[in-house]
Amino acid sequence: MAYLILTRAGLDDVLAGGLASGARLHLHPGLASAAELAALRAAGAAVTVLDDDAAAQPVGAIVSRLQDQMAGDDSLWVEAAPRQNVQPPATSGVPSISSPTTAAPARPRRGFAATFGMLAGAARQAAVHGLKRRHLLLLPYLGYGSAAGLWVQGRVLQERAFAQQADSDSGWRNLAALYRRLESDEVAGEAVSASFDGQTYLTRTDRGGYFRFQIKPPANAQAGWLAVALALPDAPAGSPVEASASVLLPGAGARFGVISDIDDTVLWTNVTNKLNMALMLARSNPYTRKPFKGVAAFYRALHEGVRSDREGAANPLFYVSSSPWHLFGHLVEFLRSQGLPLGPLLLRELGLKQLFKLGQHGSHKLGKIEHILATYPHLPFVLIGDSGEQDPEIYAEVVRRHPGQVRVIYIRNVNPDPARIAALDRLIEEVAAHGAEMVLAADSEAAARHAAALGLIDPARIAGINSDVKVERQAEQAGGAPAQGSRLI
């Protein structure tokens, strides 16, 4: 079989699909290095690089010339010409939400070793009579919204479904699962459709593979988790790529919302020490990591409030973190397995090389929090964070910008430095001057008592929180596990 390859992305797709020995590749100039061309030929492929004059001709003319040179029973695979300024398809009655994006940029070149290894594996495969479409994963994130609009977002990856992990997984298995999430390849320029309440919306993924929709819900939409159907319209017939996005619509009975950090607030990650944080992530998974003692019970109490028997009274929780979107599935499974209330996660768009460079930690979190407050302008909020990095400063800025919309701030103190404590004291005074309260609690039980005094949780829940702390401490001592939850607020 012969291939006419126009772009580096096309070459990578052909190699990923597998090549039979003796395949003939006709490449536009500049797509592969001399070493890569040598590796292709060593693996049994016949490679021809078009000269500049031939490459400048229309694709149709090149195809005709190649077909004239081929045997009658041979076939030619031709890469589709790169699209420019891709627009969502014009469909009557179908609103387009996101701004149009340009076509996907050429993917980075693979190194010589990666290319040779791919070809060596391909040489062992049976003959391939066409290019298999790459496996695409449509990964929706947990969305949120109000009567004004539902925010739906997610990502398209060149990846099969991620493997399910278990608490019995070895350290090596945990490391492999983490690497696979961080290494997954984004797909830019892919069409995505969202269907809800009889309406369909279309957009395309951006350079990072992300897509976003804002959808108008019907006036009679029921509060709770709504399902938005997602699909990739360009998937081949018979092989649909579909998913369902869950979007939170808080009920009218909610009295307040909760915005919580995750790292060193819900669970210990040692985020101030990036190397230790990386090692901890690599040797654990959502089922082996544990939240700080009492956190799950405290958050459930905040979620249910003091009127849990009233329909629609559940208070929404939002988790804002500087962790990358690559860890979304990991964090959702952690929340579920540890009994924490599920809520939208607002994470950070990061590349692998930037994973532990959190210099823009503050601006990311502030922007996400302000978007939540703007979505629910009449709902007061409880903010929960830690003193390890910038949470107190960020939350104080939120209070300055949105006076009256922050009820109380709970801060877990993970930094005993006297200078840091003095800075927190100044922030406490500043926040108080704007009509809010910042609390440094000794532990989750003390935070719960304070919340009960403010009328945020049912006082009857305090005994249950104390009991959970006792059970978690006994389980930790019996199991001899590292005291992940020993650094309490």
N, C-alpha and C positions, 0 to 999 in steps of 0.2 A: 504494500500500500504506500502511496505517496502523500506527502503533506506539504501544503503551501502555508508558511507561517509568516505573519506580518509583524507581530509584536512580541516582546519578551513574555508578556502574560500568556500569549497563545502558546509559546514554546513550553512554558512551565506546565500549562494544562495538558499538552500532548504528552510530556514526560510523565506527569502524574497519572494519566490514563493508561500508560503501559505501551511499549513498542515491541512489535515482533522483530526478530532478527531479520535483517535485510530491508527494513523500512527505509524509504527514501525521503529525506527532508530537504525542502527548498526554502532557504531562509533569506529574509531581507538582510542587508548588510548591517553589522553592528549589534546583532542580537545576542551573540555569544562570543566569549573570549577564545583565543587560540587554544588554550588548555581545554576548554569545554568542547570545542570542535574535535580536538584529538580524542577526548574521552568518548564522544558520540561515535566516532568512527571505530574506536577500539572495541566498543560494545556491539559492533556489527551493523550500524546504521550507515547508509550512504548519504553523505551530506554535501549539498551544493549551496554555496552562498551566491545569491544573485549579484551581478555587477550593478553599478550605479545606474546605467542606462536602462537595464531591464527592470530594476526596482522602481524607476520613475514612471513606468507605464501603468495604465489603469489595470486594476486587478483582473478584469475580464480578459484583457489581452494576454496577461501572464498565464491565466488559466488555459486559454485556447492553445498557447504555444506548448504548455506542458502536456496537455491532452494529446496533441499531435505526436508527442514523443513516447506516449504510453502504449502498452499493449491493449488490445480491445477488451480483455477480461479484467483489467486492472481498475482500481478506483482511486480517486483523488479527494483528500480532505482539504477544504479551503477554510481558513480562519475568516470569520466575519470581519469586515472592515471596521476599524475603531469608530465608535460613535462620538460625535462632538455636541456639546451643549444639549445633553439629553433632557427632554421634556416629558413629564407624565403624559400618558395617552389622553387625547381629548375625547372624553366620553360624555354624552349628554346627561345632565343631572348628577354628575359625579364631581363634587368639589375637590379641588387640590389644596391641601393644607400647607405642606412644606414648600419652601422655595425650591425651584429646580436646581439640580446639581450638575456639575460637569461630569464627563465620562470618567471612568476609573483610571487613575494614573498607572503607568507601567509599574509592575511589581519589581522589587529589588532583585538584582541578579543573585542567583544561588552561587555559593562558592564551588570550587572545583571538586572538592571531596563529596559535597552533597549531590552534585550533578552526576558524578561517576557512580556513587552508590545507588542512585535512583536508576541509572541505566543498567547497572549490573543486575538489579532485581528484575528490571523489565525484560532483559534478555532471557530470563528463565521462564517467562510466562508463555502461554500458548498464543497462537496468532490472534491478533486483534483486528477485527473487521470494521473499525470505526472508532471514533473517540467517545469514551464514556464521559458523561457530564459529571463534573466534580460534585462531591457530596456537600450539600449546603445545609446549614443548621439555622433555623429561624428561632431566635432566642428572645422572647418578650420579657420585659422587666415589669415589676409591680408598679402600676400607675395610680394616679389619684386625680380628683377633680371635684367640681361643684356644679350647681345648676348652670353656671356660665360656660363650662367646658370641661371635658375630660382629657387629661394629658396621658398619652400612650407613647411609649418608646421601647426600643429594643435594639437588637443588633443581628446582622447576618454574618455568619462565619463559615469558612470553608472547613468543615469539621463534621464528624459523626457525633451522635449523642454522647455526652460525657458519662463515664461509668459511675454507677452508684457505689458509694463508699460505705464502710461499716466500722463499728468500734473495734473489730478484731483485725483491721488492716495493719500490716507492718509499716515500719517507718519508710522503707523503700517504696511501698505501694502508695503511701501518702505523698511522698516526694514526686513520684511519677504522675499522680493525679493533679497535683498543684502545677507541675511543669506544663502539662497538657493544656490546662486552662490559660496559663500565661502565654503559651506559645501559639495559641490558636490564631489562624489567619483571618483578618477581616475581609469582607467583600464589598467594594465600593461600586456605586452606580447600579445596584440591583433594585429592580422594581418591587415594591411592597404594597399590598392592599390591606385595608382595614374595613371590616363590615360590622355595622352596629345599627340596630333599630331600622332596618330596611335601607340604610344608606351605605354607600361604599366610597372610601377615600383612597387616593393613590399618592404615593411619593416614591423617592429613590433614596438609597442609603448614601451617606456622605463619605468623605475620604476615609473615615475610621470605621465604616461599616454600620454606623448608627442610623436609625430612622426615628422620626418623631411625628406624631399626629396630635391635633387638638380637635376633639369631636364634641359636637353639641348634643347633650343628652335630651330625651323627651321630658316634658314637664312632669309627667307621671312616673319617672324613673324611681324604682325602689332603692332605698338606701342599702348599703352593704357592698359586697364585692360584685362588680359587674363583669361580664365576659365580652370581650371584643375579639372577633374572629380575624386572624391574620393569615396571609398567604403570599406566596411568591408567584405572580401571574406568569412569569416567563419559564416556570418549571415545565419540563417536557410532559406531554400528555401521558397519563397513566402513572406518573411519578410525582404526585403533588407534594409540595412542601408547605405545611400548614401548622398553625399553633393558635393558642388562645391566650390573650393577655387579660390578666385580672386587674381591675381598676377600682379603687376604693372611692365610694361616694358616701361621706359621713351622713348620719341621720340628723334630723332637725333637733333631736333631743340631746345631742352632744353638748356638754357644758364647757369643755376645753379640749385642746389638743396637746399632745406631748411630742416634742422633738428631742431625740436622744442621739448623742454620739455613740460609737460602738467601741473603738479601741481604747482600752484602759478605763472604760465607763461601764460597759456591759460585761466585757471579759478582758482579762489581762493579755496584752500583746507586747508590752514593753516598747511602745511606739517611739519613745525617745531614744532608744538604742536600735538603730536600723538592722545591724547584724544579728542581734539576738532575736529581733522580730522575724527576720527571714528564717532563722533556724527553727524557731517555734512553729511558724507556718508550715515548714517543710516536714516536720515530724508529727503533725497532728492532723485531724480532720474534724468535720462538724460534729461527730459523735463522741470524740475523745476530749474535745475542749469543753470546758465548763464555764458558766457565767459566774460572776462574783456572788457570794452567798447572799441569798435573799432578794437578788435583783429580779428574778423571774416572778416571784410572788408579789413584789412591790409593783412591777410593771402591770401585772394582771389586775391589781387593785386600782391602779390609775386608769386602766382601760375600762374597767367596769364602773368606776365612780361610786357615788353613794345612792344611785337610783338604777341599779342594774336590772331591776325587775320591770323597768319601763321600756317598751319597745323603741328602738332607735336611740337609746341613751348611751351606747358605747362610745367612749372617747377615742378618737383616732390617734394612732402612734405613727411617727415618721422617724426613720433612722438615717442620719446624715453622717457620712464618713469620708475620709480621704483615701480609703481603700479603693483600688481600681475596679472597674466594672467586670474585669476578668473573674473576680471573686464573688460575683453576685450569687450564683448557685450555691457556693460554699456557705455564704452567710444566711441565705434563706433556709437551708437545711439545718444550720445551727439554731436559728430561731425556733423552728418547728420541733426539732428533737429535744430542745431544752425547755420547752413549755413557755416560751416568751410570746407575747401577742404579736401576730404577724402585722406588718405595716409596710408601706412603700419604702424602699431603700434608695437613697440618692447618693450615688458613688461618684467616682472621679474618672475622667477620660485620661488614661495614662498608657504610655508604651512600656514595654518590659524594661527598657533601660532606665526609665524614670520612676520605676516602682517605689524606690525608697528615697526619692528626692522630693520631699514634700514642701518645698519652699512656698508654693502657692496655696498651702493648706487653708489660710485665713480667707482669701478671696473666694475660693471654691465653696467653703461652708457658708459664708455670709450670703453669697448669691443664692444658694439652694434654700436657705432658711427664709430669705426675703420673698422668694417665689411662693413658698408655702403660706406665709403670712398674707401675701397679696391674694392668694386663692381663697382664703377664708378670713376676710377683713373683720368680721364680727365675732370671731372666735378667739378667746384668750388662750395663751399657751404656757405650758410648763417646759422649761429647757433643762436638759440634764447633760452634763459633761464632766471633764476631768481637768486637773491643773497641769497635766504633763506638757502640753504645748500651748495652744492659743484659745482654747474654749472659753475661759472667763473673759478674755478681751473681746472675742467675737460676740459673745452673748451681751456684753455691756454695750457694744456698738449697736446691736439689734434693739436694745432698750432705748438708746438715744434716738434711733431712727423711727421707732414705732412705739412711742409712749402710750401706755395704757393697754398694749396688746400682749405684754409678758406678765404673767401672774407671779411666778417665782422661778428662780434658777437654783438647781442643785448641782454642786460641784464635788466630784470625788478627788480628794487630795492625794496625788501620787508623787508629789515633789516636796520633800520635807525641807528644802533649802530655806533658811530664814529670809533671804531676800525675796524668794518667791511668795512666801507667806505674807510678807509686808506688802507686796504688790497686790495680793488678793484682798488684803484689808482695805486698801485704797479703792479697789474696784467695788467692794461691798458698799462703801460709803457713796460712791458715785452712782451706783445703781439705785440705792435708796433715795437719793436726791431726785430721781426721775420716777419715783412712785412704785418701784418694784423691789424685790428682795432677792439677794444672793445668799445661799446657805451652804456652809461647809459642814457636812454632817459626819459624825464619827463612824457610822456604818449605815447599812440599808435600813435597819430597824429604826434608827434615829430619824432618818429621812422620812420613813413611813409615819412616825409619830407626828412630825412636823406637818406632813401633808394632811393627816387626819384633823389636826387642829385648824387647818385652813379650810376644812370641808371638802377637800379634793378626793379623799377616799373614805370608805366606811370604817369607823373606828374598830368595828368588829373584826376587820381583816388583819389588824396588827398581831393578834395572837397567832394567826395562821402564818404570817411572815416570820415571826419568832420561831415557830415550830419548824418551818422549812430551813431556816438557818441552822438550827440544831441538828436536823437530819442530815443536811449537806456536810456539816462539820464532822459528824460521826462517820459518814460514808467515806470522807476523805481520810480520816485517821485509820479506819479499818482497812482501806485499800492501799495505804502507804503512798498515795499519789502526791505529786508535787502540789504545794498549796497555791494553786492558781488564784484562788479567791481570797487569799489571806490579806491582800492589800485593799482594805475596805475604805469606803468614803466616810 
